[in-house]
Amino acid sequence: MDVMVMGFKLIKMWNVRVVLLLLATSLLGFATASVSYDSKAITINGQRRILISGSIHYPRSTPEMWPDLIQKAKEGGLDVIQTYVFWNGHEPEPGKYYFEGNYDLVKFIKLVQQAGLYVNLRIGPYVCAEWNFGGFPVWLKYIPGISFRTDNGPFKFQMQKFTEKIVNMMKAERLYESQGGPIILSQIENEYGPMEYEIGAPGQSYTKWAANMAQGLGTGVPWIMCKQDDAPDPIINTCNGFYCDYFSPNSANKPKMWTEAWTGWFTEFGGPVPYRPAEDLAFSVARFIQKGGSFVNYYMYHGGTNFGRTAGGPFIATSYDYDAPLDEYGLLRQPKWGHLKDLHRAVKLCEPALVSADPTVTQIGNYQEAHVFKSNSGACAAFLANYNPKSYAKVAFGNMHYNLPPWSISILPDCNHTVYNTARIGSQSAQMKMTRVPVHGGLSWEEFSEETASTDDSTFTMVGLLEQLNTTRDLSDYLWYSTDVVIDPNEGFLWKGNNPVLTVLSAGHAMHVFVNGQLSGTIFGSLEFPKLTFSEGVKLRAGVNKISLLSVAVGLPNVGPHFETWNAGVLGPITLNGLNEGRRDLSWQKWSYKVGLKGETLSLHSLSGSSTVEWIQGSLISQKQPLTWYKTTFDSPAGVAPFALDMGSMGKGQVWLNGQSLGRYWPAYKASGTCDYCSYAGTYTETKCTSNCGEASQKWYHVPHSWLKPTGNLLVVFEELGGDPNGIFLVRRDIDSVCADIYEWQPNLISYQMQVSGKVNRPVRPKAHLSCGPGQKISSIKFASFGTPLGSCGNFLQGGCHAHKSYDAFERVLPFVLSFFAITTYIFIRVFFLFLNFKAFHRILNVVFGAHNGSTPFQWNKNVIFFGFLSCFIGVTKKNPCFVLYLSSTLQVNSYLYV
């Protein structure tokens, strides 16, 4: 099919800063630096670039993890690391700044620079990010006359002050690209467009002010605003979402940028765990690039962990895994990481054509299109898209025919050879496991009971009910509300046996009700419905009764118009029904208040604090009691694999290791919904593909290696509901099984590169590369099939066409493979299609290993590669056969294990 030759147009450029002479050559490889942009792309040192970026938030991992995360991002084909700047972490009190530990922003950026990558610094300073209070420090709320994110003097003053603080710090460290540093972009504000639309003129004025303020800081690099259609020039407006191919910037002079390509979705307590198929994510990115996009950022590339009380929402889980290419623990999530790496390599092969001109779009079917890019130098790249989510398509393009799977895009870097298809995964898949780690001597627990609304110097009394955040200032999740209720001895319910009903209305987020020191009930809301109502019968006695309500916050809101005005805690009314008088309103009685827990005041989570009280040990420990502190000590186990705590036996609370908070836990909150089969094809939403329905939203809690000591690690747990600490285990996360699924006609980027370089003169057959994690080896083959197998990794089934000796052939070779590979094993499988004929049938009948014609015996070559001649002879001419290998891995032992 003929393709129209493109014309050319003059492109205007926004030159953000003239070239500066550097004092020293940066690790990015140049001595002068300028960043500009035009309608096609960000331009670095005069060169238009297709930039692949990934979000890694420095506070959601540890400094010890940063180098490995950054290196894996680089190996995955990223050019840029994108991060927010977290105001509440850096300025916990007005004018008192903190840039240490996992808030060491400068160290993080310099590590990115050392790896040879760029940075997109999203200063905000509003970040959303499912982070507590959207990244704003709570003290900001109490500045007189303030109103967040609008044309408000007190807010703009504080916002500009912090923005200038960050910019000046970056300048002082010479971290902007204009100074030879890695920062090529900065962002002001964040997803403000929807709020501006809601509040009108004050929002529009605020947008213009924020843009002008940022532009006046002289960073020497472009500024961006995401989800901001009216971003004033020269600010670039960008897109966030699951798909952004529909997006166009608000000026013909600006490039098409995607600052948040959502790789999955966050997990909330009480909700299932979302995931996004790698095929659809790759499809969305390829679709964006074929529409002229030149900057793509994966949100998240590594999600990490909401340590401490940093999770927002409310009800955001401690894990911020996000189904990212690098999982919460920093391990590769396969096949997503590998499939995207292959995508990036394919896109980079197309870069000369992509940045040269707009595509010519040709209809090649009812649901199929060809997007063709051509440069003046003759470079040509084509993207062949099949938008049909159900059917394969065979399309004609150029002088050839191409098979397109449903909901997929094939990339042809020379407008001829297919090197990548978004629905054909060539990288390995991996199933992860959590294995209990023996702890020397086990975990021997001690107990300390929290008092219910004890009175001390911090207790105060007021008439009426107080809002929680205004009272705690977010110094604790907990606020006690206590009052006395006098019951006359003549009350009818005392001799009738009908308990009066206590009704309590709360703005959220959870609440425990105690009557005379005994737990009478617990209630909690959800992310969608944080407000709650407790209404149950309570046991009261004649005389004075103590009603104590422990109101619990589960993170502060992070998104919404003026969320700083939203309430939490018990706001009432509170009533007691079933008395002789009928209904008694307790709302305007005298109430006593206590911020936090006694254990928090005593710092029981720390080594010094935990030694100040008497802990109960051994058989005296109460079983499954609410409001209880537990502690134990243990020595660090050996190994480099990531660790976590299995908290499945616990209810709700918080956990600390050596004084540092691992976060909130809540295994008792089971995930709602039904987790049905999910196809990669078709439009993705955050509710389409989920797991863990009916189970704990989060069971495992990350234990960073750097937080552990060789001996004497102090683990402290505060349990609200009455969990069993004897069921807490230390677990190790590593690879359980690896799989490969290779088609005979699978797009092969390596083959294309070898042909272009002249190393081979014919296509190289596709290969499957399989490897275990560090310290592991392949131990057995669990499934092998050449034919038409069904299912996915961990759930393969033989199809209607299957070579019955597929398994035997690889089983015979496995001992020899293991003898050559000790720690990491690579198996290269070459699959050769044999058309059905009698001669071929006799050759493959006994599954012989040999040369390409199948006539000579199997021999090892110098690269220790074996060739699998596995085929089937039923229907192979009608349906392309594939080869699936599913391998199980175990920890390396002295002898090689195999079946």
Secondary structure, DSSP 8 states (H G I E B T S, - for coil): -------------EE-S--EE-SS--TTS-SEE-EEE-SS-EEETTEEE-EEEEEE-GGGS-TTTHHHHHHHHHHTT-SEEEEE--HHHH-SBTTB----GGG-HHHHHHHHHHTT-EEEEEEES---TTBGGGG--GGGGGSTT--TTSS-HHHHHHHHHHHHHHHHHHHHTT-BGGGTSSEEEEEES-S-HHHHHHH-HHHHHHHHHHHHHHHTT--SS-EEEET-TT--TTSEEEEEES--TT---SSTTS--EEEEEESS---BTTS-EE---HHHHHHHHHHHHHTT--EEEEEEEE--B--TT-B-BTTB-SB--TT-SB-TTS-B-TTHHHHHHHHHHHHHHHHHHHTTS--EEEE-SSSEEEEEEE-TTS-EEEEEEE--SS--EEEEETTEEEEE-TTEEEEETTSS---EETT---S-EEEEEEEE---TT----EEEE--SS---TT-EEEES---HHHHHTTS-SEEEEEEEEEE-TT-THHHH----EEEEEESSSEEEEEETTEEEEEEE--SS---EEEEEE----SEEEEEEEEEE----B-SSTTGGG---SEEEEEEEEEETTEEEE-TTSEEEEEES-HHHHTTTTSHHHHTTS--EEGGGS-SS-SSEEEEEEE---S-SS-EEEE-TT--SEEEEETTEEEEEE-TTSB--S------SSS---TTTSEE-TTSBS--EEEE-GGG--SS-EEEEEEESS---GGG-EEEEEEEEEEEEEEETT---HHHHHHHHTTS-SS-----------TTEEEEEEEEEEEE--BS-TT--B--SSB-TTHHHHHHHHHHHHHHH-SSS-----EE------HHHHHHHTTT---STTS-S-----TT---EE-----SSTTTS--EEEEEEEEEE--SS----
